[in-house]
Amino acid sequence: MNNRFYVASEKLQDIANLLIEKGYTELDEVVSPDELADKLFIDTKRETFYFTDEQCVKETNEILIEKYKVSYQSTTLKKLKLWK
């Protein structure tokens, strides 16, 4: 892993289960009003993740760029299986 923040868009429950196995903590879902979670946001430094939606990911990315000068990277279940 060379980034702190990741977003997954497919197989969300499988990824969540894998992250829990790896010791990550699931935080409360963050979604826009009247939206369903269709993304998973992962913070590798804090070892946390939460379900979210596209609009919230965009808003979070703006904060990441402003505060940390970085953006998130996309990830997949296959890539996550390679994480230590």
Residue frames as qw, qx, qy, qz and C-alpha x, y, z in Angstrom:
[[0.000, 0.888, 0.459, 0.000, 0.00, 0.00, 0.00],
 [0.447, 0.071, 0.005, 0.891, 1.38, 3.34, -0.97],
 [0.212, -0.470, -0.189, -0.836, -1.67, 5.43, -0.19],
 [0.116, -0.013, 0.719, -0.685, -3.68, 6.02, 2.96],
 [0.532, 0.317, 0.374, -0.690, -7.18, 6.31, 1.51],
 [0.011, -0.012, 0.889, 0.457, -8.98, 3.88, -0.79],
 [0.612, 0.213, 0.209, -0.733, -12.47, 3.52, -2.25],
 [0.172, 0.024, 0.958, 0.227, -14.04, 0.28, -3.44],
 [0.481, 0.179, -0.111, -0.851, -17.07, 0.11, -5.73],
 [0.759, 0.069, -0.531, -0.372, -17.72, -3.62, -6.16],
 [0.745, -0.141, -0.636, 0.143, -18.24, -6.61, -3.86],
 [0.146, -0.674, 0.273, -0.670, -18.62, -4.27, -0.91],
 [0.815, -0.471, 0.129, -0.312, -19.77, -6.86, 1.62],
 [0.945, 0.093, -0.140, 0.281, -16.95, -9.23, 0.65],
 [0.397, 0.549, -0.284, 0.679, -14.44, -6.40, 1.07],
 [0.440, -0.652, 0.207, -0.581, -15.97, -5.37, 4.41],
 [0.955, -0.285, 0.000, -0.077, -15.71, -8.95, 5.66],
 [0.806, 0.274, -0.198, 0.485, -12.06, -9.16, 4.56],
 [0.100, 0.654, -0.268, 0.700, -11.24, -5.85, 6.26],
 [0.695, -0.573, 0.148, -0.408, -12.83, -7.04, 9.50],
 [0.979, -0.059, -0.082, 0.178, -10.72, -10.21, 9.29],
 [0.602, 0.416, -0.199, 0.652, -7.66, -7.98, 8.91],
 [0.425, -0.387, -0.478, 0.664, -8.59, -6.09, 12.10],
 [0.002, -0.261, -0.175, -0.949, -10.23, -3.02, 10.58],
 [0.100, 0.409, 0.674, -0.607, -13.14, -1.34, 12.38],
 [0.076, 0.537, 0.642, 0.541, -16.40, -0.57, 10.61],
 [0.017, 0.179, 0.278, -0.943, -17.67, 2.96, 11.23],
 [0.407, 0.570, 0.557, -0.446, -21.24, 4.20, 10.79],
 [0.477, 0.474, 0.582, 0.457, -22.50, 4.49, 7.25],
 [0.031, -0.558, -0.013, 0.829, -22.20, 7.95, 5.64],
 [0.301, 0.391, 0.727, 0.476, -24.68, 8.58, 2.83],
 [0.125, -0.063, -0.131, -0.982, -26.44, 11.53, 1.25],
 [0.510, 0.217, 0.499, -0.667, -30.16, 11.91, 1.95],
 [0.800, 0.409, 0.164, -0.407, -32.27, 9.46, -0.09],
 [0.498, 0.591, -0.622, -0.125, -29.19, 7.57, -1.34],
 [0.976, -0.214, 0.036, -0.022, -27.97, 4.03, -0.84],
 [0.394, -0.688, 0.554, 0.253, -24.40, 3.07, -0.04],
 [0.886, 0.461, 0.040, 0.001, -22.63, 1.98, -3.20],
 [0.458, 0.660, -0.460, 0.377, -19.01, 2.61, -2.16],
 [0.808, -0.504, -0.192, 0.237, -16.68, 1.61, 0.64],
 [0.166, 0.875, -0.292, 0.348, -14.22, 4.21, 1.99],
 [0.901, -0.238, -0.217, 0.291, -11.08, 2.84, 3.66],
 [0.055, -0.906, 0.353, -0.226, -8.52, 4.63, 5.86],
 [0.866, 0.128, -0.435, 0.211, -5.46, 2.39, 6.15],
 [0.204, 0.446, -0.519, 0.700, -3.72, 4.49, 8.81],
 [0.465, -0.273, 0.418, -0.731, -6.62, 4.34, 11.24],
 [0.078, -0.013, -0.993, -0.089, -7.65, 0.87, 10.01],
 [0.374, 0.413, 0.563, -0.610, -11.27, 1.92, 9.59],
 [0.002, 0.131, 0.705, 0.697, -13.84, 1.77, 6.82],
 [0.356, 0.402, 0.534, -0.653, -17.41, 2.81, 6.17],
 [0.350, 0.484, 0.730, 0.334, -20.11, 2.39, 3.56],
 [0.031, 0.563, 0.062, -0.824, -20.90, 5.54, 1.61],
 [0.601, 0.662, 0.448, 0.008, -22.19, 6.90, -1.70],
 [0.604, 0.419, 0.216, 0.643, -20.69, 8.71, -4.70],
 [0.030, -0.885, -0.093, -0.455, -21.64, 12.21, -3.53],
 [0.635, -0.762, 0.126, 0.019, -20.08, 11.70, -0.10],
 [0.829, -0.052, 0.217, 0.513, -16.92, 10.29, -1.70],
 [0.393, 0.659, 0.160, 0.621, -16.62, 13.45, -3.81],
 [0.301, -0.893, 0.016, -0.336, -17.08, 15.65, -0.75],
 [0.816, -0.514, 0.165, 0.205, -14.62, 13.59, 1.28],
 [0.762, 0.248, 0.175, 0.572, -12.07, 13.81, -1.53],
 [0.132, 0.841, 0.039, 0.524, -12.25, 17.60, -1.46],
 [0.577, -0.791, 0.157, -0.129, -11.44, 17.50, 2.26],
 [0.898, -0.172, 0.200, 0.351, -8.57, 15.05, 1.70],
 [0.578, 0.539, 0.113, 0.602, -7.04, 17.30, -0.93],
 [0.116, -0.875, 0.043, -0.468, -7.38, 20.35, 1.29],
 [0.658, -0.702, 0.227, -0.149, -6.21, 18.76, 4.54],
 [0.814, -0.312, 0.438, 0.222, -3.76, 16.04, 3.48],
 [0.211, 0.703, -0.466, -0.495, -2.84, 17.11, -0.07],
 [0.097, -0.125, 0.959, 0.236, -3.73, 13.62, -1.32],
 [0.689, 0.053, -0.198, -0.695, -6.65, 11.92, -2.98],
 [0.778, -0.128, 0.576, -0.215, -8.03, 8.42, -2.59],
 [0.181, 0.331, -0.817, -0.437, -7.20, 5.52, -4.89],
 [0.851, 0.006, -0.141, -0.506, -9.59, 2.89, -6.16],
 [0.140, -0.358, 0.917, -0.104, -9.17, -0.66, -4.96],
 [0.761, 0.007, -0.451, -0.467, -10.72, -4.07, -5.50],
 [0.890, -0.372, 0.182, -0.189, -11.21, -7.27, -3.54],
 [0.910, 0.266, -0.112, 0.296, -8.33, -8.85, -5.46],
 [0.314, 0.648, -0.326, 0.613, -5.97, -6.02, -4.50],
 [0.515, -0.639, 0.268, -0.504, -7.13, -6.06, -0.88],
 [0.986, -0.165, -0.024, -0.010, -6.30, -9.73, -0.56],
 [0.731, 0.372, -0.239, 0.520, -2.65, -8.75, -1.17],
 [0.162, -0.788, 0.243, -0.543, -2.59, -6.24, 1.71],
 [0.490, 0.077, -0.757, 0.427, -0.70, -7.28, 4.81]]
